[in-house]
Structures are given as structure tokens and as C-alpha cells.
Amino acid sequence: MSSSHVVKRLASTFTQRPSPPKGHLHFPQPSSTFPKGYVLTGLHAGVKKVAEKLDVAVILSTPPDGKPTAAAACFTRNAFKAAPVLVSNDILKRNGGYVRGVVVNSGCANAVTGKQGMEDAWAMVRETDALLPASASTEGGKKFEHETLVMSTGVIGQTLPISKILSGIQASKSTLSSDFSAWERAAKAFMTTDTFPKLRSRVFTVGGVEYRLAGMDKGAGMIHPDMGPASTSFSTPKQLHATLLGCIMTDAAVTPRSLQSALMYAVDRSFNSISVDGEMSTNDSIYLLANGAAAPQNSVPIDEETDPERYEVFKKELTDFAADLAKLVVRDGEGATKFVTVTVKGAPSYKDAHSVASRISTSALVKTALYGEDANWGRILAATGSVPLSPSLTTGEPTVIDPTKVSVTIVPADGTAPLPVLVNGEPENVDEDRAKEIMTQEDFELLVDLGGLGDGEAQYWTCDFSYEYVSINGDYRS
Amino acid sequence: MSSSHVVKRLASTFTQRPSPPKGHLHFPQPSSTFPKGYVLTGLHAGVKKVAEKLDVAVILSTPPDGKPTAAAACFTRNAFKAAPVLVSNDILKRNGGYVRGVVVNSGCANAVTGKQGMEDAWAMVRETDALLPASASTEGGKKFEHETLVMSTGVIGQTLPISKILSGIQASKSTLSSDFSAWERAAKAFMTTDTFPKLRSRVFTVGGVEYRLAGMDKGAGMIHPDMGPASTSFSTPKQLHATLLGCIMTDAAVTPRSLQSALMYAVDRSFNSISVDGEMSTNDSIYLLANGAAAPQNSVPIDEETDPERYEVFKKELTDFAADLAKLVVRDGEGATKFVTVTVKGAPSYKDAHSVASRISTSALVKTALYGEDANWGRILAATGSVPLSPSLTTGEPTVIDPTKVSVTIVPADGTAPLPVLVNGEPENVDEDRAKEIMTQEDFELLVDLGGLGDGEAQYWTCDFSYEYVSINGDYRS
């Protein structure tokens, strides 16, 4: 730090570049790209004060032949899990991976709300169950007691205005639809500090059959999820807080076991690879439904063990799609003015590459440098060097980075030439004008090559750290 | 997040409370409280541009009987270690824990400077060696080739203006002194973005004999050290960056082995328990010299194995003193307006308590809430719950927090009543006026009780996250 910097510190002159508007990231998508066999809606039930703000979403799977819909979930690994997380995990476990409904509220996280919170989450489930058409068939002839998963996001330590929410769920019946506007309403009902609804759809092909994926998610702050698969071991009920929620639907048919395995793979490479502020929430949840409505005549669901080829294609499509949804959250990060891809390669393993990318993506010094549009590779190296790597599998010795083999490159998103700033540990004589040219753009990539420790490679998506983030979170409750 | 907050996000109105002046934390201390047998100075050699800014410190141990001075060090665990770190570790190893000099420069970190950097660090060592009086005795009759440790802090990727620094070291001879003003000059030469010199001294008693400790440190940003003991296994020479530096001197006599062990214990509970921004530097170093000048007649140095009683007293005094120095760094944290103690108890182990306290202390959401003077215990819980705890020693099963047993209390520093905000997992009906009363003060404590998982307890010291931090680090190099 130069002495002129000391003077600058004392002067404390603030300039700000506000987060640019993101409205263009929401746009109409053709109905033909949305999965068949789903009806949904979003409405204002009264959780949020402002009447125009939607706060309850209902999503029902209604495949024409009434067969069960496979479901999978990834939940936060936080020790303080919110009531909807515990209830949804319970239902998924009881049903062996089948549900037909999802109900979501924003505005209140139903977290640290004790027994009342659990009762309220169950009440939302029951009210949504009542909207479902009678099930023509159930798995192994067994009737499911509950068929709805629940999610909540918003303020914590407050109980839900449950009667308003239940009335809202009841009233939703009349507006349930498969139109684009219904998908849009549902996506809007997920929002908290989000500045636009996050909704995407796409068509893909597996084994010559056309399927569709659609999904919505929300999140802007408290974003650094680490979600594990739906599981049988959860801590006791009493918990907290809100942030990353997502729900993905497909009209492919997939077995529950394979759906869960594909979702975990996809979430690791999408939602578990983003950071706005390094904060893991207690409500983070991603749900995935697969109702087989695309090709009812094809009665063989995709399965990892019996049909690995179709499964791999599905898993890849799902991963790409989940990454698209996850990136929308980073783009809408609280105060974010940059969208930065952090790629780490040459690590001993994927896990090591992921850890280093995560550390760079959460570094306050890296993120303030991104805001300052400053090619400060020193901060990138310092963050990189602070991560302990896995010990060598062959010798058991700690893996040590060789600084003389590490390279850092800034890669513009516009296809023009990448700018190496450190090559094999030697600082390049960087053209600062060119660096500025790249970094004043909204999108670019930081590529860190650890120099041949292995073929581990991972990507992370992060944003910058701005005055606006401090402003948004410095007086959250006031 | 409430819907009114969405509106607030879009409005983005910024209010700021700048970091208050900290000059009162530097004050004269009586010469009698400084350890005997040290001369030192600080001067402007020309690394920094502004002529009034001191940038080179020289510290020599000159005990009256000329006996060797024991030395210990803790260095950053970052994979990218700066040249002065590598050179100092090498000397300490060669000498078996004896040195008599320390030389420090600020303004340039001598990091990522390749072979030239290593040569420059060695040149600083040799130039300072030349200032030392001939050694009357050496350890085991062996003459040491080098007897100086070196530290650098400042900008990275630039080589030192080495001839200016060497001239400065030479010129320092005429101003070496044991006066308070000499200690002050040395402390000033450590500074980079620090707003005041960090210098403390104290008198303590071990076994009826009076000893003294004095120390200086620096740091304001890139502060989240994790330092290990001086060691024989370091990565290859090529490295980077700058921040926490400290040097502590005592006139007690301590064996090198016990000095190293006491320093590691103290550093874990002081410098390794502070965070300004969660960033581990590549230059973090703490040195400790013990020259035995207080009681030359007492020829038996303090030793852990042969004299555990005296050793424990010394270790405790050293730990308290190191914590005092470490806290000064947090007080001067870049943009800091709050000084917050984070105490975690009821954890399975000290290590677990330390991990949880560290996570809370680095959470961007907790730290922006501190800036906003907002008793947002939800963010504290979310951070707490995101830390995986050690598995049980008896069963090997993962230790799981029971949310119904967790309590959070805000403890004012003024001795008035603590304010419980969460008791056994139940949110208290918090008196928000009282919460505000406590949190508008500069100092307070966040106490998190994990509820009897064990007797692990640890403290961390952190500051808030402000606009000013973003300002300081958003255009560091421009």
C-alpha cells in the first residue's frame, strides 16, 4: 500500500456506480418451450404489504394419465433449517420421491418460529394437497398422505400470516393455468429483494424424444448455497432465515432415484457454484419435478443404472439449465455491477478447484477490486494461496502449489484476446488500458491455472462488492 | 426480506458514517515499561514518496552480557509466501532459534519479485547484521552467519528500492536508541494504511522477577491471518503481498523451543483470532525476541519442560499482550466504525468454537448489520449454522447443533445489563431501543452459546463492513 494511499484512506471520497437495471433479463418465452402437464399461478395473499406484490405461488403437476410425478430436492446444509425445509424433506422421504404440488410464499421465511412454524408449513401443504385432482395411480398401490412440497422466504423470527396464505392458496384454484402469464406470476411470487422475476424454459432431446424444462428461482443476497441431497438425517425442528429458492419442472419421465442423483450433480455445478456475499442461508432449497407428460406412450422412465446413456444426456441438459437459472441470481446480486466467471484449472481434483474458485469468488478484496475495475491479480493469488488443498492420493502428503507454475488470465466475454496478467508466477507487463477496457465491461472471466497439479477444473460465478450492497444490508430491518 | 425493502433496494439511498479518528489510541508510555537491552529506530529511507512518512525500522537486541537472544516466529500459511518470510524462516532454522536483529520496511512488500526479491531480502539482513555489536558468545560456540530477521509490507509485484533501503539501514546507526521516541519511530515505520502507530508495553512478574514486554504491529486491511510456527517445510520461492506484521520483545530469558511454543499459543488466541475482511495475506509475520536482559544474574531461562510453572505464567502474559496488539489492528480496520468481540461457547472443542467465531466475524451480512447498528441475530445464526463441526470423538458421528439449545446475547462494553435476543432457540421480545442503545456504542460483544455440546470456548475480534471499506479497496491502485 503506497503512502499516497494512506492519504486517500483519510480523505475517504466516495464515488458510486449503482447496480444497472436488470429488467431486460425477464422476457416472454413461447409456451411451446414449457413442459406439458403443469398448471400454476402466483397471487397476492397479503404476506407482503404492497398489494401489487405477489407472495404466494402454487405449482401443480397434472399429467394427462394421472401417473405419479417423480420429485427430488436439495436442501441447505445449514444446521438451522427452516420449517418448510424440514417438512418438505419429511414428505419426500415418506413418499419415496413422489409429489405433485409445490407451494411457495415470499415475504416471511417461517424460520425460528418453533412449533407454530411447523404447523403452518404443514397447513400450507394440506391446503395445496386439496387442490390436486384425485390421483389415478399411486406408487405400488400406496396412497400418499401428502403430495406437496413447501418453500418460504423473507423475514425471519416472525410467524406466517397463515390464514391469509391459506385463503390465497384456496383462491389460486381459479387462476391456475399453463399459460406463459401463469408461469410469470408464479415466478413473481418467489421474489424478495430480486429486481426481476427469474424464469427460463428450454426444449431438449433425449433418445430422439423431445422434452421441456422450465424453472424459476429467486435470490439476491445471502447467496452462497451449499446444498446436499434430500436426506433422512436432519437436526431437530427450530431454525431460521431465507434466500435461494428454485423450482424446476420437466415433462420427461425419470425414476426418483435418478432424478435425485441428477439434481445433486446439477446443483453442485450451478447453485452450489455461485456467490453473491458468501452467506449460506437456512432456507436454501431447489426442487425438481418430472411428470413424464411429454411422452406418455414411452413408459420407461430415464434411469441411471438401467439406461445410463439417456440418463447422461438428461443430466447434462439439467446441469446447463440449472446453471442458467443460478447465473440469473448472481446477475441480480444485491448491489452487483459485474458478472464474473471464476475458472480454476490444474487443481488436484474437482473439489480442490471448486474450493479455490469459491474462495476467490467470496474474497472481499477481490470483489471490491472488481467493483473498482482494477486488475489486482495480487488479491487473486492471495485468496488462491489461502486454501489448503487435499493431500496427494498416492503419497498422503499435503498438495503444495508451486507459485512458479501459477498463471492468471483475464478473459473478456466479447471474444477478443485474453489478457495474461501472471504467467508461470511472473507478473506480465500488463497493458493497463487493455485491462481497464475488459474490466469496465459487465461480464468477464478470471482464469486461474494452478499449473498441472491435476486435471481438476471448476467454475464459479460471482459479482462485485459495492456501496450499494452495504446500503442494502446495512439497514435491512430499519 | 420485506417488500418495503425491495423498494429500498431500488431507491439506493446512501448514508454513511465514516470511520472515527483513532489517534487517541497512540500515547506516550513510560520508558520503565519497555524491555531492557534493545535499541531501535525508524526513518524515512525513500520507499514511500512523502518525506515525513517513515518506512524503515531497525530493532537490535543488545543485552549487557552479549549473550544470544532467543527468537521465535509465526508465518502466514498462505501458499504464496513473500521473500522476507522465506529468508527469515531460513535464518531462524539455521540458527536454532537465535537472532539479535529485526529489519522492517513498509511501502513495498517485496512479493512476486522472483530471485531479485530474495537477493534484496538477504541484502537487508546483511546490512542490519553489520550494525550488531560483535557477539560475546554464541550458542554452543558456533558463530551465526546471519542474525537478523526481515519483514516487508506494501505494494506487490514491485522490487524494493534496495539501495535507498540499504543506505537507510546504514544511516539508522546514529539514531538507534532505547528512548520512547525511538520505539515510536520504529512503530511508525511499520505503517501502511494504518491511521496510527500501534505500540504497547507492559511490566509483568514471573516467579518474583519483574520483566517487560513491548511490541508493535501494523495492519488495517487484508486482515484474517492464519499463521503457523516457523517451520522447515516451505514452498518454493516466488510469492506475494502484504499485511499483518508484528514484533514483540521481552527482557525475560526463555529457551528458543519454549519461546516458539508460547508464541504459537499466543498467536492462535490473538492475531489468528482477528478479522477485518477475511483475507489471509502472504506476508503475515509475528516475531518474538527474548534477550534475558532483565535479570542477567538469573541464568536459567524459562522452559516449558523443566519449569512449567514459570512457563505458564509467561505464556499467559504473552497471550494477553499479543491480544492487546491484535485488537489495535481491528480498531484501525479499514473503514471500521465498530469494535466487536465475538464469543462462542458450549462448542465441542476450542477449535470448533474458533471456527464458528471466525465465520461470524467474517460474515458480510453480520458485518453490514453491525455497521447498520441492527441487532440482526438471524444473520448470526445463519453464519453459525453454516460451519461443519468436528465429529464426536467417542462415536465418530458428525456433531449436530441442537437449535433449541442455542442462545445469542448482545453484551454492552459499559457494564450495563446484557441483552438476550435468542434464548434456547426462542426469539426474545427484544426491546429495540435498548438494542440500538448498545449497538450505537463503538464497543460491544456478541455472545453465542451453542448449548452444551462441550466446553469449547473461543473469542474473536472483528469490525463492521462500511462504505469506506469499499471505497478504500475499490480503487486501491488507481
HADDOCK unambig.tbl for C-alpha pairs under 7 A between the chains (distance, minus, plus):
assign (segid A and resid 1 and name CA) (segid B and resid 107 and name CA) 5.93 0.50 0.50
assign (segid A and resid 1 and name CA) (segid B and resid 154 and name CA) 4.26 0.50 0.50
assign (segid A and resid 1 and name CA) (segid B and resid 155 and name CA) 4.74 0.50 0.50
assign (segid A and resid 1 and name CA) (segid B and resid 192 and name CA) 5.82 0.50 0.50
assign (segid A and resid 1 and name CA) (segid B and resid 193 and name CA) 6.67 0.50 0.50
assign (segid A and resid 2 and name CA) (segid B and resid 48 and name CA) 6.58 0.50 0.50
assign (segid A and resid 2 and name CA) (segid B and resid 107 and name CA) 5.39 0.50 0.50
assign (segid A and resid 2 and name CA) (segid B and resid 154 and name CA) 6.41 0.50 0.50
assign (segid A and resid 2 and name CA) (segid B and resid 155 and name CA) 6.35 0.50 0.50
assign (segid A and resid 2 and name CA) (segid B and resid 192 and name CA) 7.00 0.50 0.50
assign (segid A and resid 3 and name CA) (segid B and resid 48 and name CA) 5.66 0.50 0.50
assign (segid A and resid 3 and name CA) (segid B and resid 49 and name CA) 6.67 0.50 0.50
assign (segid A and resid 3 and name CA) (segid B and resid 50 and name CA) 6.86 0.50 0.50
assign (segid A and resid 3 and name CA) (segid B and resid 107 and name CA) 6.75 0.50 0.50
assign (segid A and resid 3 and name CA) (segid B and resid 192 and name CA) 6.69 0.50 0.50
assign (segid A and resid 5 and name CA) (segid B and resid 193 and name CA) 6.87 0.50 0.50
assign (segid A and resid 6 and name CA) (segid B and resid 192 and name CA) 6.66 0.50 0.50
assign (segid A and resid 6 and name CA) (segid B and resid 193 and name CA) 4.83 0.50 0.50
assign (segid A and resid 9 and name CA) (segid B and resid 472 and name CA) 5.86 0.50 0.50
assign (segid A and resid 12 and name CA) (segid B and resid 468 and name CA) 6.48 0.50 0.50
assign (segid A and resid 12 and name CA) (segid B and resid 471 and name CA) 6.85 0.50 0.50
assign (segid A and resid 14 and name CA) (segid B and resid 471 and name CA) 5.95 0.50 0.50
assign (segid A and resid 48 and name CA) (segid B and resid 2 and name CA) 6.64 0.50 0.50
assign (segid A and resid 48 and name CA) (segid B and resid 3 and name CA) 5.66 0.50 0.50
assign (segid A and resid 49 and name CA) (segid B and resid 3 and name CA) 6.72 0.50 0.50
assign (segid A and resid 50 and name CA) (segid B and resid 3 and name CA) 6.90 0.50 0.50
assign (segid A and resid 78 and name CA) (segid B and resid 385 and name CA) 4.86 0.50 0.50
assign (segid A and resid 78 and name CA) (segid B and resid 386 and name CA) 4.69 0.50 0.50
assign (segid A and resid 79 and name CA) (segid B and resid 385 and name CA) 4.38 0.50 0.50
assign (segid A and resid 79 and name CA) (segid B and resid 386 and name CA) 6.50 0.50 0.50
assign (segid A and resid 79 and name CA) (segid B and resid 400 and name CA) 6.97 0.50 0.50
assign (segid A and resid 79 and name CA) (segid B and resid 401 and name CA) 6.20 0.50 0.50
assign (segid A and resid 80 and name CA) (segid B and resid 382 and name CA) 6.86 0.50 0.50
assign (segid A and resid 80 and name CA) (segid B and resid 385 and name CA) 5.56 0.50 0.50
assign (segid A and resid 80 and name CA) (segid B and resid 403 and name CA) 6.26 0.50 0.50
assign (segid A and resid 107 and name CA) (segid B and resid 1 and name CA) 5.98 0.50 0.50
assign (segid A and resid 107 and name CA) (segid B and resid 2 and name CA) 5.34 0.50 0.50
assign (segid A and resid 107 and name CA) (segid B and resid 3 and name CA) 6.67 0.50 0.50
assign (segid A and resid 154 and name CA) (segid B and resid 1 and name CA) 4.24 0.50 0.50
assign (segid A and resid 154 and name CA) (segid B and resid 2 and name CA) 6.29 0.50 0.50
assign (segid A and resid 155 and name CA) (segid B and resid 1 and name CA) 4.77 0.50 0.50
assign (segid A and resid 155 and name CA) (segid B and resid 2 and name CA) 6.30 0.50 0.50
assign (segid A and resid 156 and name CA) (segid B and resid 378 and name CA) 6.82 0.50 0.50
assign (segid A and resid 157 and name CA) (segid B and resid 427 and name CA) 6.59 0.50 0.50
assign (segid A and resid 192 and name CA) (segid B and resid 1 and name CA) 5.77 0.50 0.50
assign (segid A and resid 192 and name CA) (segid B and resid 2 and name CA) 6.85 0.50 0.50
assign (segid A and resid 192 and name CA) (segid B and resid 3 and name CA) 6.53 0.50 0.50
assign (segid A and resid 192 and name CA) (segid B and resid 6 and name CA) 6.60 0.50 0.50
assign (segid A and resid 193 and name CA) (segid B and resid 1 and name CA) 6.61 0.50 0.50
assign (segid A and resid 193 and name CA) (segid B and resid 5 and name CA) 6.79 0.50 0.50
assign (segid A and resid 193 and name CA) (segid B and resid 6 and name CA) 4.75 0.50 0.50
assign (segid A and resid 193 and name CA) (segid B and resid 9 and name CA) 7.00 0.50 0.50
assign (segid A and resid 235 and name CA) (segid B and resid 400 and name CA) 6.71 0.50 0.50
assign (segid A and resid 235 and name CA) (segid B and resid 402 and name CA) 6.63 0.50 0.50
assign (segid A and resid 236 and name CA) (segid B and resid 402 and name CA) 6.33 0.50 0.50
assign (segid A and resid 236 and name CA) (segid B and resid 403 and name CA) 6.91 0.50 0.50
assign (segid A and resid 238 and name CA) (segid B and resid 403 and name CA) 5.56 0.50 0.50
assign (segid A and resid 238 and name CA) (segid B and resid 404 and name CA) 6.12 0.50 0.50
assign (segid A and resid 238 and name CA) (segid B and resid 425 and name CA) 6.74 0.50 0.50
assign (segid A and resid 239 and name CA) (segid B and resid 403 and name CA) 6.40 0.50 0.50
assign (segid A and resid 240 and name CA) (segid B and resid 378 and name CA) 6.65 0.50 0.50
assign (segid A and resid 240 and name CA) (segid B and resid 382 and name CA) 7.00 0.50 0.50
assign (segid A and resid 241 and name CA) (segid B and resid 378 and name CA) 6.52 0.50 0.50
assign (segid A and resid 277 and name CA) (segid B and resid 364 and name CA) 6.36 0.50 0.50
assign (segid A and resid 279 and name CA) (segid B and resid 363 and name CA) 6.85 0.50 0.50
assign (segid A and resid 280 and name CA) (segid B and resid 382 and name CA) 6.80 0.50 0.50
assign (segid A and resid 280 and name CA) (segid B and resid 386 and name CA) 6.21 0.50 0.50
assign (segid A and resid 281 and name CA) (segid B and resid 382 and name CA) 5.94 0.50 0.50
assign (segid A and resid 282 and name CA) (segid B and resid 382 and name CA) 6.15 0.50 0.50
assign (segid A and resid 363 and name CA) (segid B and resid 279 and name CA) 6.88 0.50 0.50
assign (segid A and resid 364 and name CA) (segid B and resid 277 and name CA) 6.37 0.50 0.50
assign (segid A and resid 365 and name CA) (segid B and resid 473 and name CA) 6.59 0.50 0.50
assign (segid A and resid 368 and name CA) (segid B and resid 470 and name CA) 5.90 0.50 0.50
assign (segid A and resid 368 and name CA) (segid B and resid 473 and name CA) 5.73 0.50 0.50
assign (segid A and resid 368 and name CA) (segid B and resid 474 and name CA) 4.62 0.50 0.50
assign (segid A and resid 369 and name CA) (segid B and resid 473 and name CA) 6.48 0.50 0.50
assign (segid A and resid 369 and name CA) (segid B and resid 474 and name CA) 5.03 0.50 0.50
assign (segid A and resid 369 and name CA) (segid B and resid 475 and name CA) 6.82 0.50 0.50
assign (segid A and resid 371 and name CA) (segid B and resid 474 and name CA) 5.91 0.50 0.50
assign (segid A and resid 372 and name CA) (segid B and resid 474 and name CA) 4.25 0.50 0.50
assign (segid A and resid 372 and name CA) (segid B and resid 475 and name CA) 5.14 0.50 0.50
assign (segid A and resid 378 and name CA) (segid B and resid 156 and name CA) 6.97 0.50 0.50
assign (segid A and resid 378 and name CA) (segid B and resid 240 and name CA) 6.70 0.50 0.50
assign (segid A and resid 378 and name CA) (segid B and resid 241 and name CA) 6.60 0.50 0.50
assign (segid A and resid 382 and name CA) (segid B and resid 80 and name CA) 6.87 0.50 0.50
assign (segid A and resid 382 and name CA) (segid B and resid 280 and name CA) 6.80 0.50 0.50
assign (segid A and resid 382 and name CA) (segid B and resid 281 and name CA) 6.00 0.50 0.50
assign (segid A and resid 382 and name CA) (segid B and resid 282 and name CA) 6.22 0.50 0.50
assign (segid A and resid 385 and name CA) (segid B and resid 78 and name CA) 4.87 0.50 0.50
assign (segid A and resid 385 and name CA) (segid B and resid 79 and name CA) 4.38 0.50 0.50
assign (segid A and resid 385 and name CA) (segid B and resid 80 and name CA) 5.58 0.50 0.50
assign (segid A and resid 386 and name CA) (segid B and resid 78 and name CA) 4.71 0.50 0.50
assign (segid A and resid 386 and name CA) (segid B and resid 79 and name CA) 6.49 0.50 0.50
assign (segid A and resid 386 and name CA) (segid B and resid 280 and name CA) 6.22 0.50 0.50
assign (segid A and resid 400 and name CA) (segid B and resid 235 and name CA) 6.81 0.50 0.50
assign (segid A and resid 401 and name CA) (segid B and resid 79 and name CA) 6.25 0.50 0.50
assign (segid A and resid 402 and name CA) (segid B and resid 235 and name CA) 6.76 0.50 0.50
assign (segid A and resid 402 and name CA) (segid B and resid 236 and name CA) 6.42 0.50 0.50
assign (segid A and resid 403 and name CA) (segid B and resid 80 and name CA) 6.30 0.50 0.50
assign (segid A and resid 403 and name CA) (segid B and resid 236 and name CA) 6.97 0.50 0.50
assign (segid A and resid 403 and name CA) (segid B and resid 238 and name CA) 5.66 0.50 0.50
assign (segid A and resid 403 and name CA) (segid B and resid 239 and name CA) 6.53 0.50 0.50
assign (segid A and resid 404 and name CA) (segid B and resid 238 and name CA) 6.23 0.50 0.50
assign (segid A and resid 425 and name CA) (segid B and resid 238 and name CA) 6.87 0.50 0.50
assign (segid A and resid 427 and name CA) (segid B and resid 157 and name CA) 6.78 0.50 0.50
assign (segid A and resid 466 and name CA) (segid B and resid 470 and name CA) 6.38 0.50 0.50
assign (segid A and resid 467 and name CA) (segid B and resid 467 and name CA) 5.32 0.50 0.50
assign (segid A and resid 467 and name CA) (segid B and resid 470 and name CA) 6.32 0.50 0.50
assign (segid A and resid 468 and name CA) (segid B and resid 12 and name CA) 6.47 0.50 0.50
assign (segid A and resid 470 and name CA) (segid B and resid 368 and name CA) 5.91 0.50 0.50
assign (segid A and resid 470 and name CA) (segid B and resid 466 and name CA) 6.36 0.50 0.50
assign (segid A and resid 470 and name CA) (segid B and resid 467 and name CA) 6.32 0.50 0.50
assign (segid A and resid 471 and name CA) (segid B and resid 12 and name CA) 6.90 0.50 0.50
assign (segid A and resid 471 and name CA) (segid B and resid 14 and name CA) 5.99 0.50 0.50
assign (segid A and resid 472 and name CA) (segid B and resid 9 and name CA) 5.84 0.50 0.50
assign (segid A and resid 473 and name CA) (segid B and resid 365 and name CA) 6.60 0.50 0.50
assign (segid A and resid 473 and name CA) (segid B and resid 368 and name CA) 5.72 0.50 0.50
assign (segid A and resid 473 and name CA) (segid B and resid 369 and name CA) 6.46 0.50 0.50
assign (segid A and resid 474 and name CA) (segid B and resid 368 and name CA) 4.62 0.50 0.50
assign (segid A and resid 474 and name CA) (segid B and resid 369 and name CA) 5.02 0.50 0.50
assign (segid A and resid 474 and name CA) (segid B and resid 371 and name CA) 5.87 0.50 0.50
assign (segid A and resid 474 and name CA) (segid B and resid 372 and name CA) 4.23 0.50 0.50
assign (segid A and resid 475 and name CA) (segid B and resid 369 and name CA) 6.83 0.50 0.50
assign (segid A and resid 475 and name CA) (segid B and resid 372 and name CA) 5.11 0.50 0.50
